[in-house]
Amino acid sequence: MRMKLVAGNWTMHGEIEQNRELLNMIVSGTTGMERATCAVCVPYPYLSQAQSLLKNTHISWGAQNISQHDKGAYTGEVSAIMLNDFCCRYVIVGHSERRTLYSEDSRTVALKFKAALDAGLVPILCVGETLNQREAGFTEQVVGEQLDAVIGLVGVDALASSVLAYEPIWAIGTGKTATPQQAQGVHVFIRNRVASHNVRIAAELRIIYGGSVKASNAAELFAMLDIDGGLIGGASLIADEFISIFLAAQN
């Protein structure tokens, strides 16, 4: 049975004192909830704080991006080696904001995925389509291409050490959410795509949903057979909301 994962993505938010209060509240509010796993992916400057506050708790921490390079003259980039210095468990790769705002193509995302795996990190690989692509009927083509780029580089076996996140771009930060049935349909497509390479890995792969998940819709989304938790954006910055979402993942 796949254990659900609820991972917060703070995006570019955070301040030292606010972070402390938020993390302490989340730790306290989720203690004893053992039927799902919990993580927060914070901006680079706050990795040390997250490590300090969470190291003896049930909550894991990670980063929101990673360089495909180990080291070198890449000003502003952060390598897997650096993330390991802060004992990160997870790192998000291929988030739609990285793909759209910073022009990361599927080849670059695949290289970042590989860099994370090679360093022992668990990549959370994001895939998803724009509204125009969905309305044109290209959802499966787009998501399939994004997934195939990774499988083509590292092989399907690598997915056993990763998490996939379906994030329809049209539902991120817009207040719109894919219906549970829409999300389930894409999750089934992803699982079947992986199953065409390896049935066992497909059955065990955690595929989480991201896209305006909040306390009011989490339970209905997580009730879908192939939705194994959520990658939570804005709601992860509100302790009560995030705790309620994690509670919904316990069922």
Contacts in CASP RR format, 6 or more apart in sequence:
PFRMAT RR
TARGET T0000
AUTHOR 0000-0000-0000
METHOD contacts of the structure
MODEL  1
MRMKLVAGNWTMHGEIEQNRELLNMIVSGTTGMERATCAVCVPYPYLSQA
QSLLKNTHISWGAQNISQHDKGAYTGEVSAIMLNDFCCRYVIVGHSERRT
LYSEDSRTVALKFKAALDAGLVPILCVGETLNQREAGFTEQVVGEQLDAV
IGLVGVDALASSVLAYEPIWAIGTGKTATPQQAQGVHVFIRNRVASHNVR
IAAELRIIYGGSVKASNAAELFAMLDIDGGLIGGASLIADEFISIFLAAQ
N
2 204 0 8 1.000
2 205 0 8 1.000
2 206 0 8 1.000
2 228 0 8 1.000
3 35 0 8 1.000
3 36 0 8 1.000
3 37 0 8 1.000
3 206 0 8 1.000
3 228 0 8 1.000
4 35 0 8 1.000
4 36 0 8 1.000
4 37 0 8 1.000
4 206 0 8 1.000
4 208 0 8 1.000
4 222 0 8 1.000
4 228 0 8 1.000
4 229 0 8 1.000
4 230 0 8 1.000
4 249 0 8 1.000
5 36 0 8 1.000
5 37 0 8 1.000
5 38 0 8 1.000
5 39 0 8 1.000
5 163 0 8 1.000
5 206 0 8 1.000
5 208 0 8 1.000
5 228 0 8 1.000
5 229 0 8 1.000
5 230 0 8 1.000
5 249 0 8 1.000
6 36 0 8 1.000
6 37 0 8 1.000
6 38 0 8 1.000
6 39 0 8 1.000
6 208 0 8 1.000
6 229 0 8 1.000
6 230 0 8 1.000
6 232 0 8 1.000
6 242 0 8 1.000
6 245 0 8 1.000
6 246 0 8 1.000
6 249 0 8 1.000
7 38 0 8 1.000
7 39 0 8 1.000
7 40 0 8 1.000
7 41 0 8 1.000
7 90 0 8 1.000
7 124 0 8 1.000
7 163 0 8 1.000
7 208 0 8 1.000
7 230 0 8 1.000
7 231 0 8 1.000
7 232 0 8 1.000
8 39 0 8 1.000
8 40 0 8 1.000
8 41 0 8 1.000
8 231 0 8 1.000
8 232 0 8 1.000
8 233 0 8 1.000
8 236 0 8 1.000
8 242 0 8 1.000
9 41 0 8 1.000
9 64 0 8 1.000
9 92 0 8 1.000
9 95 0 8 1.000
9 231 0 8 1.000
9 232 0 8 1.000
9 233 0 8 1.000
9 236 0 8 1.000
10 40 0 8 1.000
10 41 0 8 1.000
10 42 0 8 1.000
10 43 0 8 1.000
10 46 0 8 1.000
10 64 0 8 1.000
10 233 0 8 1.000
10 236 0 8 1.000
10 237 0 8 1.000
11 43 0 8 1.000
11 64 0 8 1.000
11 97 0 8 1.000
11 233 0 8 1.000
11 234 0 8 1.000
12 43 0 8 1.000
13 43 0 8 1.000
13 234 0 8 1.000
13 237 0 8 1.000
14 42 0 8 1.000
14 43 0 8 1.000
14 46 0 8 1.000
14 237 0 8 1.000
16 46 0 8 1.000
16 49 0 8 1.000
19 42 0 8 1.000
19 46 0 8 1.000
19 49 0 8 1.000
19 50 0 8 1.000
19 53 0 8 1.000
20 49 0 8 1.000
20 53 0 8 1.000
21 239 0 8 1.000
22 237 0 8 1.000
22 239 0 8 1.000
23 40 0 8 1.000
23 49 0 8 1.000
23 50 0 8 1.000
23 53 0 8 1.000
23 54 0 8 1.000
23 59 0 8 1.000
24 53 0 8 1.000
25 239 0 8 1.000
25 243 0 8 1.000
26 38 0 8 1.000
26 40 0 8 1.000
26 59 0 8 1.000
26 239 0 8 1.000
26 242 0 8 1.000
26 243 0 8 1.000
27 53 0 8 1.000
27 54 0 8 1.000
27 57 0 8 1.000
27 58 0 8 1.000
27 59 0 8 1.000
29 239 0 8 1.000
29 243 0 8 1.000
30 38 0 8 1.000
30 58 0 8 1.000
30 59 0 8 1.000
30 243 0 8 1.000
30 246 0 8 1.000
30 247 0 8 1.000
31 58 0 8 1.000
32 58 0 8 1.000
33 246 0 8 1.000
33 247 0 8 1.000
33 250 0 8 1.000
34 58 0 8 1.000
35 249 0 8 1.000
35 250 0 8 1.000
35 251 0 8 1.000
36 229 0 8 1.000
36 246 0 8 1.000
36 249 0 8 1.000
36 250 0 8 1.000
37 60 0 8 1.000
38 58 0 8 1.000
38 59 0 8 1.000
38 60 0 8 1.000
38 246 0 8 1.000
39 59 0 8 1.000
39 60 0 8 1.000
39 61 0 8 1.000
39 62 0 8 1.000
39 89 0 8 1.000
39 90 0 8 1.000
40 50 0 8 1.000
40 54 0 8 1.000
40 59 0 8 1.000
40 60 0 8 1.000
40 61 0 8 1.000
40 62 0 8 1.000
40 236 0 8 1.000
41 61 0 8 1.000
41 62 0 8 1.000
41 63 0 8 1.000
41 64 0 8 1.000
41 90 0 8 1.000
41 91 0 8 1.000
41 92 0 8 1.000
41 124 0 8 1.000
42 49 0 8 1.000
42 50 0 8 1.000
42 61 0 8 1.000
42 62 0 8 1.000
42 63 0 8 1.000
42 64 0 8 1.000
43 64 0 8 1.000
44 63 0 8 1.000
44 64 0 8 1.000
44 78 0 8 1.000
47 61 0 8 1.000
47 62 0 8 1.000
47 63 0 8 1.000
47 83 0 8 1.000
47 86 0 8 1.000
47 88 0 8 1.000
48 86 0 8 1.000
50 61 0 8 1.000
50 62 0 8 1.000
50 86 0 8 1.000
51 61 0 8 1.000
51 86 0 8 1.000
51 87 0 8 1.000
54 60 0 8 1.000
54 61 0 8 1.000
55 87 0 8 1.000
60 89 0 8 1.000
60 90 0 8 1.000
61 86 0 8 1.000
61 87 0 8 1.000
61 88 0 8 1.000
61 89 0 8 1.000
61 90 0 8 1.000
62 83 0 8 1.000
62 86 0 8 1.000
62 88 0 8 1.000
62 89 0 8 1.000
62 90 0 8 1.000
62 91 0 8 1.000
63 78 0 8 1.000
63 83 0 8 1.000
63 88 0 8 1.000
63 90 0 8 1.000
63 91 0 8 1.000
63 92 0 8 1.000
64 91 0 8 1.000
64 92 0 8 1.000
64 95 0 8 1.000
65 78 0 8 1.000
65 91 0 8 1.000
65 92 0 8 1.000
65 93 0 8 1.000
65 95 0 8 1.000
65 98 0 8 1.000
65 112 0 8 1.000
66 78 0 8 1.000
66 79 0 8 1.000
66 80 0 8 1.000
66 83 0 8 1.000
66 91 0 8 1.000
66 93 0 8 1.000
66 112 0 8 1.000
66 115 0 8 1.000
66 116 0 8 1.000
66 121 0 8 1.000
66 123 0 8 1.000
67 74 0 8 1.000
67 77 0 8 1.000
67 78 0 8 1.000
67 79 0 8 1.000
67 80 0 8 1.000
67 112 0 8 1.000
67 115 0 8 1.000
68 108 0 8 1.000
68 111 0 8 1.000
68 112 0 8 1.000
68 114 0 8 1.000
68 115 0 8 1.000
69 77 0 8 1.000
69 79 0 8 1.000
69 115 0 8 1.000
70 79 0 8 1.000
70 80 0 8 1.000
70 81 0 8 1.000
70 115 0 8 1.000
71 79 0 8 1.000
71 81 0 8 1.000
79 115 0 8 1.000
80 91 0 8 1.000
80 115 0 8 1.000
80 116 0 8 1.000
80 118 0 8 1.000
80 119 0 8 1.000
80 120 0 8 1.000
80 121 0 8 1.000
81 119 0 8 1.000
83 91 0 8 1.000
83 119 0 8 1.000
83 121 0 8 1.000
84 119 0 8 1.000
84 120 0 8 1.000
84 121 0 8 1.000
88 121 0 8 1.000
89 121 0 8 1.000
89 122 0 8 1.000
90 121 0 8 1.000
90 122 0 8 1.000
90 123 0 8 1.000
90 124 0 8 1.000
90 163 0 8 1.000
91 116 0 8 1.000
91 121 0 8 1.000
91 122 0 8 1.000
91 123 0 8 1.000
91 124 0 8 1.000
92 123 0 8 1.000
92 124 0 8 1.000
92 126 0 8 1.000
92 165 0 8 1.000
92 231 0 8 1.000
93 109 0 8 1.000
93 112 0 8 1.000
93 113 0 8 1.000
93 116 0 8 1.000
93 123 0 8 1.000
93 124 0 8 1.000
93 125 0 8 1.000
93 126 0 8 1.000
94 104 0 8 1.000
94 109 0 8 1.000
94 112 0 8 1.000
94 125 0 8 1.000
94 126 0 8 1.000
94 127 0 8 1.000
95 126 0 8 1.000
95 167 0 8 1.000
96 126 0 8 1.000
96 128 0 8 1.000
96 167 0 8 1.000
96 169 0 8 1.000
96 172 0 8 1.000
97 172 0 8 1.000
98 104 0 8 1.000
98 109 0 8 1.000
99 105 0 8 1.000
99 109 0 8 1.000
100 169 0 8 1.000
104 112 0 8 1.000
106 145 0 8 1.000
106 146 0 8 1.000
106 149 0 8 1.000
106 150 0 8 1.000
107 149 0 8 1.000
107 153 0 8 1.000
109 125 0 8 1.000
109 146 0 8 1.000
109 149 0 8 1.000
109 150 0 8 1.000
110 149 0 8 1.000
110 150 0 8 1.000
110 152 0 8 1.000
110 153 0 8 1.000
110 154 0 8 1.000
111 153 0 8 1.000
112 123 0 8 1.000
113 123 0 8 1.000
113 125 0 8 1.000
113 150 0 8 1.000
113 153 0 8 1.000
113 154 0 8 1.000
113 158 0 8 1.000
113 162 0 8 1.000
114 153 0 8 1.000
114 154 0 8 1.000
114 158 0 8 1.000
116 122 0 8 1.000
116 123 0 8 1.000
117 123 0 8 1.000
117 154 0 8 1.000
117 158 0 8 1.000
117 161 0 8 1.000
117 162 0 8 1.000
120 161 0 8 1.000
122 161 0 8 1.000
122 162 0 8 1.000
122 163 0 8 1.000
123 162 0 8 1.000
123 163 0 8 1.000
124 162 0 8 1.000
124 163 0 8 1.000
124 164 0 8 1.000
124 165 0 8 1.000
124 208 0 8 1.000
124 231 0 8 1.000
125 147 0 8 1.000
125 150 0 8 1.000
125 162 0 8 1.000
125 163 0 8 1.000
125 164 0 8 1.000
125 165 0 8 1.000
126 165 0 8 1.000
126 166 0 8 1.000
126 167 0 8 1.000
126 231 0 8 1.000
127 142 0 8 1.000
127 143 0 8 1.000
127 144 0 8 1.000
127 146 0 8 1.000
127 147 0 8 1.000
127 164 0 8 1.000
127 165 0 8 1.000
127 166 0 8 1.000
127 167 0 8 1.000
127 190 0 8 1.000
128 139 0 8 1.000
128 142 0 8 1.000
128 143 0 8 1.000
128 146 0 8 1.000
128 166 0 8 1.000
128 167 0 8 1.000
128 168 0 8 1.000
128 169 0 8 1.000
128 186 0 8 1.000
129 138 0 8 1.000
129 139 0 8 1.000
129 142 0 8 1.000
129 143 0 8 1.000
129 168 0 8 1.000
129 169 0 8 1.000
129 170 0 8 1.000
130 142 0 8 1.000
130 169 0 8 1.000
130 170 0 8 1.000
131 169 0 8 1.000
131 170 0 8 1.000
133 139 0 8 1.000
133 142 0 8 1.000
134 168 0 8 1.000
134 170 0 8 1.000
139 168 0 8 1.000
139 186 0 8 1.000
139 189 0 8 1.000
140 186 0 8 1.000
140 189 0 8 1.000
143 166 0 8 1.000
143 186 0 8 1.000
143 189 0 8 1.000
143 190 0 8 1.000
144 189 0 8 1.000
144 190 0 8 1.000
144 193 0 8 1.000
147 164 0 8 1.000
147 190 0 8 1.000
147 193 0 8 1.000
147 194 0 8 1.000
148 193 0 8 1.000
150 158 0 8 1.000
150 159 0 8 1.000
151 158 0 8 1.000
151 159 0 8 1.000
151 194 0 8 1.000
151 197 0 8 1.000
155 197 0 8 1.000
156 194 0 8 1.000
156 197 0 8 1.000
156 198 0 8 1.000
156 201 0 8 1.000
157 198 0 8 1.000
157 201 0 8 1.000
159 194 0 8 1.000
159 201 0 8 1.000
159 205 0 8 1.000
160 201 0 8 1.000
160 204 0 8 1.000
160 205 0 8 1.000
162 205 0 8 1.000
163 205 0 8 1.000
163 206 0 8 1.000
163 207 0 8 1.000
163 208 0 8 1.000
164 190 0 8 1.000
164 205 0 8 1.000
164 206 0 8 1.000
164 207 0 8 1.000
164 208 0 8 1.000
165 207 0 8 1.000
165 208 0 8 1.000
165 209 0 8 1.000
165 210 0 8 1.000
165 230 0 8 1.000
165 231 0 8 1.000
166 183 0 8 1.000
166 186 0 8 1.000
166 187 0 8 1.000
166 190 0 8 1.000
166 207 0 8 1.000
166 208 0 8 1.000
166 209 0 8 1.000
166 210 0 8 1.000
167 209 0 8 1.000
167 210 0 8 1.000
167 211 0 8 1.000
167 231 0 8 1.000
168 178 0 8 1.000
168 182 0 8 1.000
168 183 0 8 1.000
168 186 0 8 1.000
168 210 0 8 1.000
168 211 0 8 1.000
170 176 0 8 1.000
171 177 0 8 1.000
171 178 0 8 1.000
171 210 0 8 1.000
171 211 0 8 1.000
171 212 0 8 1.000
172 210 0 8 1.000
172 211 0 8 1.000
172 212 0 8 1.000
173 211 0 8 1.000
173 212 0 8 1.000
173 233 0 8 1.000
173 234 0 8 1.000
174 212 0 8 1.000
175 212 0 8 1.000
176 212 0 8 1.000
177 211 0 8 1.000
177 212 0 8 1.000
177 213 0 8 1.000
177 217 0 8 1.000
177 221 0 8 1.000
178 186 0 8 1.000
178 209 0 8 1.000
178 211 0 8 1.000
180 220 0 8 1.000
180 221 0 8 1.000
180 223 0 8 1.000
180 224 0 8 1.000
180 227 0 8 1.000
181 224 0 8 1.000
183 209 0 8 1.000
183 221 0 8 1.000
183 224 0 8 1.000
183 227 0 8 1.000
184 224 0 8 1.000
184 225 0 8 1.000
184 226 0 8 1.000
184 227 0 8 1.000
185 226 0 8 1.000
187 207 0 8 1.000
187 209 0 8 1.000
187 224 0 8 1.000
187 226 0 8 1.000
187 227 0 8 1.000
188 226 0 8 1.000
190 207 0 8 1.000
191 202 0 8 1.000
191 203 0 8 1.000
191 205 0 8 1.000
191 207 0 8 1.000
191 226 0 8 1.000
192 202 0 8 1.000
194 201 0 8 1.000
194 202 0 8 1.000
194 205 0 8 1.000
195 202 0 8 1.000
195 203 0 8 1.000
206 228 0 8 1.000
206 229 0 8 1.000
207 226 0 8 1.000
207 227 0 8 1.000
207 228 0 8 1.000
208 227 0 8 1.000
208 228 0 8 1.000
208 229 0 8 1.000
208 230 0 8 1.000
208 231 0 8 1.000
209 221 0 8 1.000
209 227 0 8 1.000
209 229 0 8 1.000
209 230 0 8 1.000
209 231 0 8 1.000
210 230 0 8 1.000
210 231 0 8 1.000
210 232 0 8 1.000
210 233 0 8 1.000
211 231 0 8 1.000
211 233 0 8 1.000
213 221 0 8 1.000
213 230 0 8 1.000
213 231 0 8 1.000
213 232 0 8 1.000
213 233 0 8 1.000
213 235 0 8 1.000
213 245 0 8 1.000
214 235 0 8 1.000
214 241 0 8 1.000
214 245 0 8 1.000
215 235 0 8 1.000
215 240 0 8 1.000
215 241 0 8 1.000
215 244 0 8 1.000
215 245 0 8 1.000
215 248 0 8 1.000
218 230 0 8 1.000
218 244 0 8 1.000
218 245 0 8 1.000
218 248 0 8 1.000
218 249 0 8 1.000
219 248 0 8 1.000
219 251 0 8 1.000
221 227 0 8 1.000
221 229 0 8 1.000
221 230 0 8 1.000
222 229 0 8 1.000
222 230 0 8 1.000
222 248 0 8 1.000
222 249 0 8 1.000
222 251 0 8 1.000
223 251 0 8 1.000
229 249 0 8 1.000
230 245 0 8 1.000
230 249 0 8 1.000
232 242 0 8 1.000
232 245 0 8 1.000
235 241 0 8 1.000
235 242 0 8 1.000
235 245 0 8 1.000
236 242 0 8 1.000
END
